[in-house]
Amino acid sequence: MIKLINIAELSHNILNEFKNPNIAIDMTCGNGLDTLFLSSIAKSVFAFDIQDEAINNTKKLLDLNRIKNARVIKESHDLYDIYVSDKIDLVIYNLGYLPSGNKLIKTESRIVINSLKKILYQLNDFGIIVIVIYLHNLDESNQIQELTKKLGKEFDVMKYEVLNKNNSPYIIKIQKI
């Protein structure tokens, strides 16, 4: 049987390319699945979200799995640098809104772009940023693509997308080389 593409699994496979990461950041922890994955491969994980529901869901999942190397912080991800000053190996953004949450609370282009511009300077050599983009916000998608297309030669930028299905989510991978 052919296995369908799972965007979360693909994003984790991409992040898993970096071996033995020290510091990883989940910029939008949501229900905690990305945070849980990062905690299984990185020494230290920071997870951010602005919603109480997301923070509580993530903490419950981490507690259930007895995870001790992740710190869950109720804060906008563009302020991550208040909490993390070291070089970073892995970053994931899962944009849009909290699944089964309030669809009016969602990521905003200017905040995502602001955090991306900052984190690029903190990324370790060969560090990876994965941005999972759902097409709920075309402006956000377009702005992120414009920014990433203009990155210098010290970065490789790739786009993973399903071409034969309308409105499928896609992934942008940024790797510092």
N, C-alpha and C positions, 0 to 999 in steps of 0.2 A: 504494500500500500504506500502511496506517495504521501509524505508528510507536508502539510501546509506550512507556509512561512509564518512564524510567530515573531512579531517585532521585538518583544521583550527578550526572547531567547537569542535572537540575532544580536541585539545590543549587548547582551552579556557575553556572547562569544567574541565580539569585537574587543570588549574590555579585557577579556581573559588573555588577549595577545600579549599584554604587558606582564612579565613574570615577576613575582615577588614584590608587588607594590607596597610602599610604606604608607602613604597617605592617599585616601580616596574621598571624594565628596559627592554626595547625592544632593543636587541642587533643589530638587522638588520631591521630597520623600513620599508624598501621597500615602499609599497603603503599606509602604515599607518593603516591597519586594526587591527593589533595586538596592536599598540599604542592606537588606539581609544578604543579597548576593555579594555586594562589595565586602561585607564583614567576613565572608568566607575566604576571600583572596587577599585582602589588605590587612596590614598591621593595625591601622587606625582609620576610622571612618567618621566623617562629619555629615550629618543629614539635616537639611533645612526645609522648612515649610512655614507658611503664614497662618495656616488653619489649625485650630485646636483638634479637629477631627483627624486630620492627617498625622499630627504629632502623636495623638493617643493611639491611633491604629498602628503606627510604626513602632512605638514603644511596646505595645502589646505583643506584636509579632517578634520583636527582638527578645523580650522576656520569655516568651513561649519557647524560643529556640536557644535560650541561655547565652545570648550574645553579650559580651562584655567589652568589645573593642569599638563600639559605635556610640557616638554622642549625638543625640537628637536635639535640635535647637529650633525654637519657635522664633524665626527671623526671616526676613526677606533675603533671598539668595544673593542679591547684589551687595549685601553687607557681610558676606561670608568672611571677608578679609579681616574683620574685627576678631574673628575666632581662629583663623588659620593664617599664620604668617610664613610657615615653612613651604618648601617646594612641594608640588603636588604631582602625583603620578596618574591618577585616574579621576575623571569627572563624568557624571551623567546628568543630563537634563531630560525630563520626561514632561513635555510641555502640554498646555491645555488646562484642563480642570480635573479635579479629584474624581475618579470613577465612583459613581453612585453618590457623589457629593453635590454641592450647590454649583450649578453650571455658570452662575454669574460671577463666581470667584475663579479667575483663571490667570494664567501667566500673561504678562504684558511685555510687548516688544522692547520698550525702553529699558526695562529692568533686566531682561535677558541680555540685551546688547551690552548694557553697562557691566554686568557681571562677566560676560564673555571677554570683553576688552581687558578687564583686570586679570582674569585667570590665565589668559594667554602668557602673561609675563611671569606667572608663578609656576608654569608647567615645566616639569623636569624634562630633560632630553628623552625622547621616545615616549613621553607622556601622551595620554589619549583623552580626548574629550568626545563624548558621544551625545548627540542631541537628537532625541526622538521627537519628531514633529508630526502632529495630527493637524489635518487641514481645517480646523475650526476657525483659525485666525489667519487668513491669507496675508494680511499685512505683516504679522509676526514672521511667518514663513519667508516672505520676500525679503524682509530686512535682514534676517539671519543669513539667507543665501547671499545677499549683496555683500555683507560684511565678510563672510568666509571666502568668497571669490577673490577678495582683494588682499587676503593675507599673503605675506612675503614668502620667499623661497625657503625659509626655515620651518615651514609647515607644509604637510601634505593634507589636502582636504579631499574627502571622497563623499559621494552621495550614494546611498543604497535605497533603491525604490522599486516597487512593483509597477511595471509599465502597463500591464493589461487589466488593471482594476482601478476604476475611478475613485478618487478621494482616499486612496490608501495612505496610511502613515508612512513616513520615510525617515531615514537616519542620515545625519551628517556626522562624519568622523573627521576629527582634526587630530593630527599627530605631529608633535614637534620632532624635527629630525636633526 
